[in-house]
């Protein structure tokens, strides 16, 4: 069947603004780090933050990821799609560093780690870290949000189309969430403020043990927020990253809440073999007011053997649908959410009818009812731009991150250890 293209979404025609500080080159990162470190001397940055604080993000409007070589845009030299649909990471220098640390951690904490200790709480050396905090890493995955959710605002009387666009947003963003270099774990009370196409986004770390963060995004005509506990499971063959929590979307025209559960991310080849990644479990979107539920299974045929199933989807494939549900089932799901039992489990018997069919591959396209809603590379996501004068607790003022940007790993290790010791001391006072 002929596949239509959803051509009415805005095309990328704007250029990156002069005010944007690009951190994609070593020189610009070094310059940014030197500038920030100079503000940290004698705590001058606190007065600077409070004096010049603003929530005007107009300087970030129209700032796209204009280069397909950007590290968070996967079709670059760091990755390749292999035949079975998994994505292979190609940076052998980084893989070698990570494996040496992984084996050291297994020797030191092996039994605890393999029996369930949260890997996000294990202290690691700075030379395997990225120059971002975890909050910044998560913010980088929201670059498509203004494109699809602003369009969803324009169809308030068509809730099914709103769900289609929300499904498209989350599936199109999966490839922005695959960076292999470890981000810095936020410390308790750490924040991050940025803008995406002029829209403010906020993060705060509200718990250290267990690691829990809250986020808010204020778009044009909608709001997105959520609180998430970051956990993971580790084995000698790989790891599974899980964010326990739900995104909550509210459109200004209606204020009712749409709930979203994000799928899990799987990495294989931590200790040996090819380093590959893919997604597992399901994307679930629940609209209780309009009695709609979207359920899309990632890597749906993982358990099947291709010798018996010639039509087996590759690992980056997904299939699912949008369904109308009964009022009783919707009330049961709302009761689960209030109790923070947020799995949003469902079975076909709970569906009254199928509203739309969803299929595609997260590395290539999203097709809903034979209409192509997203195609990789046709439109690029917006870049997250850090606030110019954020709160003093902002992660862009962390000395360890700034020293990594400056390529001074010895100073970064000292700064990281100092922050960890301070956090341990603060814990004894609570």
Order of alpha helices (4+ residues) and beta strands (2+ residues): beta-alpha-alpha-beta-beta-alpha-beta-alpha-alpha-alpha-beta-beta-beta-beta-beta-beta-beta-beta-beta-beta-beta-beta-beta-alpha-beta-beta-beta-beta-alpha-alpha
